[in-house]
Amino acid sequence: MTWTEVKIEMDAFNERTANDIELQRSLLSCFENEFASLRNSLTVIDLSRDYQLASSLLHKLKGSVGVFGFVNIAERISELENMPKSDFCADYAGISSELFSSVEKHIEELKKCIY
């Protein structure tokens, strides 16, 4: 599995939202704002000083992407949560860049489905 593969489980998302397209659009709009905030926070975190905050924010992001059926991202974040701290910190810049790009791709694909 890679970050670049876009996979959205629309059936699960439709079930969570009772196929309410307006609700889906509203949730996605809220998530885009939340993601922008999380992205900013994750970008400026100094992991040597605040690894716990980064872990907490990633966990929050995992829950959010799970709601939308972004399965690959949720699974990948779970893998990150289980990485040794030293490996995670050493690879953080690359990991976060790929993560942000993947979330953006998923958002764009979801928009194609609900707009």
ChimeraX attribute file (.defattr): number of C-alpha atoms within 10 A of each C-alpha:
attribute: neighborCount
match mode: 1-to-1
recipient: residues
	/A:1	8
	/A:2	10
	/A:3	16
	/A:4	15
	/A:5	12
	/A:6	18
	/A:7	15
	/A:8	21
	/A:9	15
	/A:10	16
	/A:11	11
	/A:12	16
	/A:13	17
	/A:14	15
	/A:15	10
	/A:16	14
	/A:17	16
	/A:18	11
	/A:19	14
	/A:20	13
	/A:21	14
	/A:22	12
	/A:23	12
	/A:24	21
	/A:25	15
	/A:26	12
	/A:27	14
	/A:28	17
	/A:29	14
	/A:30	11
	/A:31	17
	/A:32	15
	/A:33	11
	/A:34	14
	/A:35	18
	/A:36	12
	/A:37	12
	/A:38	17
	/A:39	18
	/A:40	11
	/A:41	13
	/A:42	20
	/A:43	15
	/A:44	9
	/A:45	13
	/A:46	12
	/A:47	18
	/A:48	10
	/A:49	9
	/A:50	10
	/A:51	15
	/A:52	12
	/A:53	15
	/A:54	20
	/A:55	17
	/A:56	12
	/A:57	15
	/A:58	21
	/A:59	16
	/A:60	13
	/A:61	20
	/A:62	20
	/A:63	13
	/A:64	16
	/A:65	22
	/A:66	19
	/A:67	16
	/A:68	23
	/A:69	21
	/A:70	25
	/A:71	17
	/A:72	23
	/A:73	27
	/A:74	20
	/A:75	15
	/A:76	16
	/A:77	21
	/A:78	14
	/A:79	10
	/A:80	18
	/A:81	16
	/A:82	10
	/A:83	12
	/A:84	9
	/A:85	15
	/A:86	11
	/A:87	10
	/A:88	17
	/A:89	15
	/A:90	11
	/A:91	10
	/A:92	17
	/A:93	13
	/A:94	10
	/A:95	15
	/A:96	15
	/A:97	12
	/A:98	15
	/A:99	18
	/A:100	18
	/A:101	13
	/A:102	20
	/A:103	21
	/A:104	14
	/A:105	17
	/A:106	22
	/A:107	21
	/A:108	12
	/A:109	14
	/A:110	22
	/A:111	14
	/A:112	9
	/A:113	11
	/A:114	13
	/A:115	9
